[in-house]
Amino acid sequence: MSSVCLQLYYQPKINVDSNEIIGYEILLRNIDHPPYYPAAKMEKIYHNREKHSHFLVWLKKELTRVLQEYPSNSLSVNFSPRQLLYPETKQFFSEMRKFCDQLIVEITEDPILLDITEEISGKSIEDSVIAALAFIKELGYNISLDDVGTGQNSFERALEYVPYLNQIKFSIVKCLKYNASLEMIDYFLKAWHQFARENHLEIVIEGIEDQETSKMLVEKGMLLQQGYYFGKPAAERVLQSS
């Protein structure tokens, strides 16, 4: 895969209490104008072991360069459960281990499809994903579960993964997309906030688009926030050096 096929964009995560950037989520974009997430292309990559292996080579090169240039920054990189089934993914995390203090592995809500058999070795898919999470955790990485409660990352899955998690992320925008009322969103926010407290996890609230929403969350003790209100995904120039 040529490095011109994709580019990395970054969206800041903010501690509103201190008004500090605590890290950036890495988002894949193509090179079109305006750039966007190439969903169809990435699905083909994630569903093909050889293509995915080439993608990991490119990602390792790009991440290594950025992490070396910005050694004080924390970056969250997204991986779907399907990607965790490939042995090359374990190799990727082993080779990137020297950056484990800077990298957060963010598990997306992408569904696990059932047409991969050679990597499973008799285990169920879910057991294989959990084994991969344990491997990543043992290497020293922090792990975040993305979009809890609005897709495949259900309460049940969060309970299964919680021994390996450091963080969960809740998306207000995704709730609104499903036409949830503000009262219902507030109910789920409280539940996931309590889940995070009981399991000693950070909780990041995504999809903050205005000051009013941000202030409401602060009043509820949810200080780690992300969204267009703080900054849209942008190219590498947005990264801050120490």
Contacts in CASP RR format, 6 or more apart in sequence:
PFRMAT RR
TARGET T0000
AUTHOR 0000-0000-0000
METHOD contacts of the structure
MODEL  1
MSSVCLQLYYQPKINVDSNEIIGYEILLRNIDHPPYYPAAKMEKIYHNRE
KHSHFLVWLKKELTRVLQEYPSNSLSVNFSPRQLLYPETKQFFSEMRKFC
DQLIVEITEDPILLDITEEISGKSIEDSVIAALAFIKELGYNISLDDVGT
GQNSFERALEYVPYLNQIKFSIVKCLKYNASLEMIDYFLKAWHQFARENH
LEIVIEGIEDQETSKMLVEKGMLLQQGYYFGKPAAERVLQSS
1 51 0 8 1.000
1 54 0 8 1.000
1 55 0 8 1.000
1 57 0 8 1.000
1 58 0 8 1.000
3 58 0 8 1.000
3 61 0 8 1.000
3 62 0 8 1.000
4 31 0 8 1.000
5 30 0 8 1.000
5 31 0 8 1.000
5 58 0 8 1.000
6 28 0 8 1.000
6 29 0 8 1.000
6 30 0 8 1.000
6 31 0 8 1.000
6 38 0 8 1.000
6 58 0 8 1.000
7 28 0 8 1.000
7 29 0 8 1.000
7 30 0 8 1.000
7 31 0 8 1.000
7 35 0 8 1.000
7 235 0 8 1.000
8 26 0 8 1.000
8 27 0 8 1.000
8 28 0 8 1.000
8 29 0 8 1.000
8 62 0 8 1.000
8 63 0 8 1.000
8 66 0 8 1.000
8 236 0 8 1.000
9 26 0 8 1.000
9 27 0 8 1.000
9 28 0 8 1.000
9 29 0 8 1.000
9 35 0 8 1.000
9 233 0 8 1.000
9 234 0 8 1.000
9 235 0 8 1.000
10 24 0 8 1.000
10 25 0 8 1.000
10 26 0 8 1.000
10 27 0 8 1.000
10 75 0 8 1.000
10 233 0 8 1.000
10 234 0 8 1.000
10 235 0 8 1.000
10 236 0 8 1.000
10 238 0 8 1.000
10 239 0 8 1.000
11 24 0 8 1.000
11 25 0 8 1.000
11 27 0 8 1.000
11 226 0 8 1.000
11 227 0 8 1.000
11 231 0 8 1.000
11 232 0 8 1.000
11 233 0 8 1.000
11 234 0 8 1.000
12 21 0 8 1.000
12 23 0 8 1.000
12 24 0 8 1.000
12 226 0 8 1.000
12 230 0 8 1.000
12 231 0 8 1.000
12 238 0 8 1.000
13 21 0 8 1.000
13 22 0 8 1.000
13 23 0 8 1.000
13 24 0 8 1.000
13 25 0 8 1.000
13 76 0 8 1.000
13 204 0 8 1.000
13 224 0 8 1.000
13 225 0 8 1.000
13 226 0 8 1.000
14 20 0 8 1.000
14 21 0 8 1.000
14 22 0 8 1.000
14 224 0 8 1.000
14 225 0 8 1.000
14 226 0 8 1.000
14 230 0 8 1.000
15 22 0 8 1.000
15 223 0 8 1.000
15 224 0 8 1.000
16 214 0 8 1.000
16 217 0 8 1.000
16 218 0 8 1.000
16 223 0 8 1.000
16 224 0 8 1.000
16 225 0 8 1.000
17 218 0 8 1.000
17 223 0 8 1.000
21 240 0 8 1.000
22 74 0 8 1.000
22 224 0 8 1.000
23 73 0 8 1.000
23 74 0 8 1.000
23 75 0 8 1.000
23 76 0 8 1.000
24 73 0 8 1.000
24 74 0 8 1.000
24 75 0 8 1.000
24 76 0 8 1.000
24 238 0 8 1.000
24 239 0 8 1.000
25 75 0 8 1.000
25 76 0 8 1.000
25 78 0 8 1.000
25 106 0 8 1.000
25 226 0 8 1.000
26 63 0 8 1.000
26 75 0 8 1.000
26 76 0 8 1.000
26 77 0 8 1.000
26 78 0 8 1.000
27 37 0 8 1.000
27 78 0 8 1.000
27 233 0 8 1.000
28 37 0 8 1.000
28 38 0 8 1.000
28 42 0 8 1.000
28 78 0 8 1.000
29 35 0 8 1.000
29 36 0 8 1.000
29 37 0 8 1.000
29 38 0 8 1.000
29 233 0 8 1.000
30 36 0 8 1.000
30 37 0 8 1.000
30 38 0 8 1.000
30 41 0 8 1.000
44 51 0 8 1.000
45 51 0 8 1.000
45 52 0 8 1.000
45 55 0 8 1.000
46 52 0 8 1.000
46 80 0 8 1.000
46 82 0 8 1.000
46 83 0 8 1.000
46 110 0 8 1.000
47 82 0 8 1.000
47 113 0 8 1.000
47 115 0 8 1.000
49 86 0 8 1.000
49 88 0 8 1.000
49 119 0 8 1.000
52 83 0 8 1.000
52 86 0 8 1.000
52 88 0 8 1.000
52 89 0 8 1.000
53 86 0 8 1.000
53 88 0 8 1.000
56 88 0 8 1.000
56 89 0 8 1.000
56 91 0 8 1.000
56 92 0 8 1.000
59 77 0 8 1.000
59 92 0 8 1.000
60 92 0 8 1.000
60 95 0 8 1.000
60 96 0 8 1.000
63 75 0 8 1.000
63 77 0 8 1.000
63 96 0 8 1.000
63 99 0 8 1.000
63 103 0 8 1.000
64 96 0 8 1.000
64 99 0 8 1.000
66 75 0 8 1.000
66 236 0 8 1.000
66 239 0 8 1.000
67 73 0 8 1.000
67 75 0 8 1.000
67 99 0 8 1.000
67 102 0 8 1.000
67 103 0 8 1.000
69 241 0 8 1.000
70 239 0 8 1.000
70 240 0 8 1.000
70 241 0 8 1.000
71 102 0 8 1.000
71 242 0 8 1.000
72 241 0 8 1.000
72 242 0 8 1.000
73 102 0 8 1.000
73 239 0 8 1.000
73 240 0 8 1.000
74 102 0 8 1.000
74 103 0 8 1.000
74 104 0 8 1.000
75 102 0 8 1.000
75 103 0 8 1.000
75 104 0 8 1.000
76 103 0 8 1.000
76 104 0 8 1.000
76 105 0 8 1.000
76 106 0 8 1.000
76 144 0 8 1.000
77 103 0 8 1.000
77 104 0 8 1.000
77 105 0 8 1.000
77 106 0 8 1.000
78 106 0 8 1.000
78 107 0 8 1.000
78 108 0 8 1.000
78 146 0 8 1.000
79 89 0 8 1.000
79 105 0 8 1.000
79 106 0 8 1.000
79 107 0 8 1.000
79 108 0 8 1.000
80 107 0 8 1.000
80 108 0 8 1.000
80 110 0 8 1.000
80 112 0 8 1.000
81 107 0 8 1.000
81 108 0 8 1.000
81 110 0 8 1.000
81 111 0 8 1.000
81 112 0 8 1.000
81 125 0 8 1.000
81 129 0 8 1.000
81 152 0 8 1.000
82 110 0 8 1.000
82 112 0 8 1.000
82 113 0 8 1.000
82 116 0 8 1.000
83 89 0 8 1.000
84 107 0 8 1.000
84 128 0 8 1.000
84 129 0 8 1.000
84 132 0 8 1.000
84 133 0 8 1.000
85 112 0 8 1.000
85 116 0 8 1.000
85 119 0 8 1.000
85 120 0 8 1.000
85 125 0 8 1.000
85 128 0 8 1.000
85 129 0 8 1.000
85 132 0 8 1.000
86 119 0 8 1.000
87 119 0 8 1.000
89 132 0 8 1.000
90 132 0 8 1.000
90 135 0 8 1.000
93 105 0 8 1.000
93 135 0 8 1.000
93 136 0 8 1.000
93 139 0 8 1.000
93 141 0 8 1.000
94 139 0 8 1.000
96 103 0 8 1.000
97 139 0 8 1.000
97 140 0 8 1.000
100 139 0 8 1.000
100 140 0 8 1.000
100 141 0 8 1.000
103 141 0 8 1.000
103 142 0 8 1.000
104 141 0 8 1.000
104 142 0 8 1.000
104 143 0 8 1.000
104 144 0 8 1.000
104 166 0 8 1.000
104 167 0 8 1.000
105 136 0 8 1.000
105 141 0 8 1.000
105 142 0 8 1.000
105 143 0 8 1.000
105 144 0 8 1.000
106 143 0 8 1.000
106 144 0 8 1.000
106 145 0 8 1.000
106 146 0 8 1.000
106 169 0 8 1.000
107 133 0 8 1.000
107 143 0 8 1.000
107 144 0 8 1.000
107 145 0 8 1.000
107 146 0 8 1.000
107 153 0 8 1.000
107 161 0 8 1.000
108 146 0 8 1.000
108 147 0 8 1.000
108 153 0 8 1.000
109 146 0 8 1.000
109 147 0 8 1.000
109 150 0 8 1.000
109 151 0 8 1.000
109 152 0 8 1.000
109 153 0 8 1.000
110 152 0 8 1.000
111 152 0 8 1.000
112 125 0 8 1.000
112 126 0 8 1.000
112 129 0 8 1.000
112 152 0 8 1.000
114 125 0 8 1.000
116 125 0 8 1.000
119 128 0 8 1.000
120 128 0 8 1.000
121 128 0 8 1.000
123 131 0 8 1.000
126 160 0 8 1.000
130 160 0 8 1.000
130 161 0 8 1.000
130 164 0 8 1.000
133 143 0 8 1.000
133 161 0 8 1.000
133 164 0 8 1.000
134 164 0 8 1.000
136 143 0 8 1.000
136 164 0 8 1.000
137 143 0 8 1.000
137 164 0 8 1.000
142 166 0 8 1.000
142 167 0 8 1.000
143 161 0 8 1.000
143 164 0 8 1.000
143 165 0 8 1.000
143 166 0 8 1.000
143 167 0 8 1.000
144 165 0 8 1.000
144 166 0 8 1.000
144 167 0 8 1.000
144 168 0 8 1.000
144 169 0 8 1.000
144 202 0 8 1.000
144 204 0 8 1.000
145 153 0 8 1.000
145 157 0 8 1.000
145 158 0 8 1.000
145 161 0 8 1.000
145 165 0 8 1.000
145 167 0 8 1.000
145 168 0 8 1.000
145 169 0 8 1.000
146 153 0 8 1.000
146 169 0 8 1.000
147 153 0 8 1.000
147 169 0 8 1.000
147 170 0 8 1.000
147 171 0 8 1.000
147 174 0 8 1.000
147 206 0 8 1.000
148 154 0 8 1.000
148 155 0 8 1.000
148 158 0 8 1.000
148 168 0 8 1.000
148 169 0 8 1.000
148 170 0 8 1.000
148 192 0 8 1.000
148 195 0 8 1.000
149 155 0 8 1.000
149 158 0 8 1.000
149 170 0 8 1.000
149 188 0 8 1.000
149 192 0 8 1.000
150 171 0 8 1.000
150 174 0 8 1.000
150 175 0 8 1.000
150 178 0 8 1.000
155 195 0 8 1.000
158 165 0 8 1.000
158 168 0 8 1.000
158 195 0 8 1.000
162 199 0 8 1.000
162 201 0 8 1.000
165 199 0 8 1.000
165 201 0 8 1.000
166 201 0 8 1.000
166 202 0 8 1.000
167 201 0 8 1.000
167 202 0 8 1.000
167 203 0 8 1.000
167 204 0 8 1.000
168 192 0 8 1.000
168 195 0 8 1.000
168 196 0 8 1.000
168 201 0 8 1.000
168 202 0 8 1.000
168 203 0 8 1.000
168 204 0 8 1.000
169 203 0 8 1.000
169 204 0 8 1.000
169 205 0 8 1.000
169 206 0 8 1.000
169 226 0 8 1.000
170 188 0 8 1.000
170 189 0 8 1.000
170 192 0 8 1.000
170 203 0 8 1.000
170 204 0 8 1.000
170 205 0 8 1.000
170 206 0 8 1.000
171 205 0 8 1.000
171 206 0 8 1.000
171 207 0 8 1.000
172 185 0 8 1.000
172 205 0 8 1.000
172 206 0 8 1.000
172 207 0 8 1.000
172 208 0 8 1.000
172 213 0 8 1.000
173 206 0 8 1.000
173 207 0 8 1.000
173 209 0 8 1.000
175 184 0 8 1.000
175 185 0 8 1.000
175 188 0 8 1.000
176 185 0 8 1.000
180 188 0 8 1.000
189 205 0 8 1.000
189 217 0 8 1.000
189 220 0 8 1.000
189 222 0 8 1.000
190 220 0 8 1.000
192 203 0 8 1.000
193 203 0 8 1.000
193 220 0 8 1.000
193 221 0 8 1.000
193 222 0 8 1.000
195 201 0 8 1.000
196 202 0 8 1.000
196 203 0 8 1.000
202 224 0 8 1.000
203 222 0 8 1.000
203 224 0 8 1.000
204 224 0 8 1.000
204 225 0 8 1.000
204 226 0 8 1.000
205 217 0 8 1.000
205 222 0 8 1.000
205 224 0 8 1.000
205 225 0 8 1.000
205 226 0 8 1.000
206 225 0 8 1.000
206 226 0 8 1.000
206 227 0 8 1.000
207 226 0 8 1.000
207 227 0 8 1.000
207 228 0 8 1.000
208 214 0 8 1.000
208 217 0 8 1.000
208 225 0 8 1.000
208 226 0 8 1.000
208 227 0 8 1.000
208 228 0 8 1.000
208 229 0 8 1.000
208 230 0 8 1.000
209 227 0 8 1.000
209 228 0 8 1.000
209 229 0 8 1.000
210 229 0 8 1.000
211 229 0 8 1.000
213 229 0 8 1.000
214 225 0 8 1.000
214 229 0 8 1.000
217 223 0 8 1.000
217 225 0 8 1.000
END
